[in-house]
C-alpha cells in the first residue's frame, strides 16, 4: 500500500472499497476470513496515513439490502 500512496500527488484521490463484514457469522469460510482480515488491515493503514484525508464516505446501510453491501471511503492526498 505504501508505494501506491507515495505515488499520489497532492490533490489526487484514492477510492477504497471494501465489503461490509460486520456479520462475522457470514464470513466463516477460510477465504472470506482472509478477505475480512485484509480489508480491515488496509482500511487501518489508509485511515492512519497522515498524508491522506477522507473527503467522502459511502453509506454503511443500503435501503433494501439484506446481507450484501460495500462500504467506500474516498481519500485525497494532502501532502
NUBA-454001 format. One record per atom (N, C-alpha, C): x, y, z; residue in one letter. Coordinates in steps of 0.02 Angstrom, whole numbers, padded with zeros to 5 digits, always signed. Atoms other than C-alpha are relative to their C-alpha. Example, Ala and Ser with C-alpha at 12.3 -4.5 7.8 and 13.67 -1.06 7.14 Angstrom:
% residues 2
+00045-00059+00000a +00615-00225+00390a +00045+00060+00000a -00042-00059-00003s +00684-00053+00357s -00039+00055+00037s 
This chain:
% residues 79
+00041-00059+00000x +00000+00000+00000x +00044+00063+00000x -00043-00059-00005x +00143+00121+00040x +00023+00027-00068x -00020-00026+00066x +00207+00131-00141x -00057+00034-00037x +00058-00030+00034x +00032+00169-00204x -00013+00069+00029x +00012-00065-00032x +00007+00308-00077x +00055+00049-00018x -00057-00043+00016x +00181+00377-00110x -00003+00025-00072x +00003-00020+00070x +00145+00384-00297x -00052+00054-00014x +00052-00051+00009x -00004+00501-00272x +00030+00070+00008x -00019-00070-00007x +00023+00686-00299x -00053+00036+00041x +00050-00037-00038x -00061+00813-00185x -00061+00018-00044x +00061-00013+00037x -00242+00831-00240x -00029-00062-00033x +00026+00062+00030x -00255+00657-00316x -00039-00038+00052x +00045+00036-00044x -00383+00539-00245x +00009-00075-00006x -00002+00072-00003x -00390+00357-00194x -00066-00024+00028x +00064+00026-00023x -00553+00261-00177x +00011-00070+00029x -00007+00064-00034x -00553+00119-00051x -00070-00029+00009x +00065+00034-00004x -00700-00002-00069x +00012-00067+00034x -00006+00064-00035x -00724-00148+00050x -00069-00029+00012x +00064+00031-00016x -00860-00274+00085x -00017+00015+00073x +00021-00007-00069x -00962-00245+00241x +00001-00070+00031x -00011+00067-00030x -00912-00388+00355x -00020-00001+00073x +00019-00002-00071x -00997-00343+00519x -00034-00063+00022x +00032+00064-00018x -01099-00503+00516x +00051-00056-00005x -00056+00047+00002x -00949-00613+00559x -00023-00071-00013x +00024+00069+00011x -01056-00771+00556x -00009-00015-00075x +00005+00009+00073x -01075-00743+00367x +00069-00004-00032x -00069-00004+00026x -00885-00735+00348x +00043-00054+00033x -00035+00053-00035x -00830-00904+00417x +00042-00045-00045x -00042+00040+00045x -00757-00989+00262x +00071+00027+00001x -00070-00021-00005x -00568-00983+00255x +00016+00059-00045x -00016-00056+00044x -00561-00867+00104x -00035+00064+00021x +00035-00060-00021x -00692-00749+00174x +00031+00030+00063x -00036-00025-00058x -00598-00737+00338x +00060+00041-00021x -00058-00037+00026x -00445-00682+00239x -00021+00067-00029x +00026-00063+00027x -00547-00551+00145x -00016+00048+00056x +00020-00042-00057x -00616-00485+00309x +00062+00028+00035x -00061-00021-00034x -00444-00477+00391x +00039+00051-00041x -00040-00044+00043x -00356-00398+00242x -00036+00067-00010x +00037-00063+00007x -00494-00268+00218x +00008+00044+00062x -00010-00037-00062x -00477-00217+00400x +00071+00028+00004x -00070-00023-00002x -00287-00205+00385x +00010+00058-00048x -00008-00054+00048x -00293-00099+00227x -00037+00063+00022x +00038-00058-00025x -00428+00013+00300x +00036+00036+00055x -00037-00030-00055x -00324+00042+00456x +00061+00038-00026x -00059-00034+00029x -00169+00085+00353x -00020+00066-00033x +00022-00061+00034x -00264+00212+00248x -00023+00052+00051x +00026-00047-00050x -00352+00290+00398x +00055+00031+00041x -00055-00025-00042x -00187+00310+00491x +00051+00042-00039x -00050-00036+00039x -00091+00389+00347x -00012+00075+00005x +00009-00072-00008x -00062+00574+00385x -00002+00040-00065x +00001-00035+00064x -00045+00617+00200x -00066-00007-00036x +00066+00010+00030x -00223+00561+00162x -00054+00028+00044x +00058-00024-00038x -00384+00645+00213x -00063-00027-00032x +00063+00024+00029x -00556+00567+00192x -00043+00059-00021x +00042-00054+00025x -00667+00676+00084x -00072-00022-00011x +00068+00025+00008x -00819+00563+00063x -00002-00072+00025x +00011+00068-00024x -00886+00406+00147x -00068-00023-00025x +00063+00028+00025x -01017+00296+00065x -00041-00025+00060x +00042+00024-00055x -01165+00245+00172x +00016-00072+00018x -00012+00068-00023x -01145+00090+00276x -00062-00042-00006x +00063+00037+00005x -01328+00042+00264x -00035+00019-00065x +00035-00012+00063x -01418+00022+00099x -00072-00023+00007x +00071+00017-00004x -01607+00025+00091x -00014-00062-00043x +00019+00060+00037x -01672-00145+00041x +00054-00054-00003x -00053+00051+00002x -01504-00236+00059x -00003-00041+00064x +00006+00041-00060x -01519-00384+00175x +00068-00025+00025x -00061+00032-00026x -01346-00460+00181x +00062+00012-00042x -00059-00014+00040x -01229-00399+00044x +00004+00075-00012x -00009-00072+00011x -01158-00223+00036x +00074+00015-00001x -00068-00025+00000x -01000-00123+00013x +00002+00065+00037x -00012-00064-00031x -00927+00024+00102x +00058+00032-00037x -00053-00033+00037x -00814+00154+00022x +00021+00064+00034x -00027-00063-00025x -00702+00297+00076x +00042+00030-00056x -00040-00036+00049x -00633+00425-00045x +00051+00042+00038x -00054-00038-00033x -00464+00492+00014x +00031+00047-00051x -00038-00047+00042x -00370+00642-00054x +00069+00009+00030x -00069-00010-00022x -00182+00660-00046x +00009+00074+00017x -00007-00070-00021x -00141+00818+00052x +00072+00022+00005x -00071-00019-00005x +00049+00813+00068x +00043-00050-00035x 
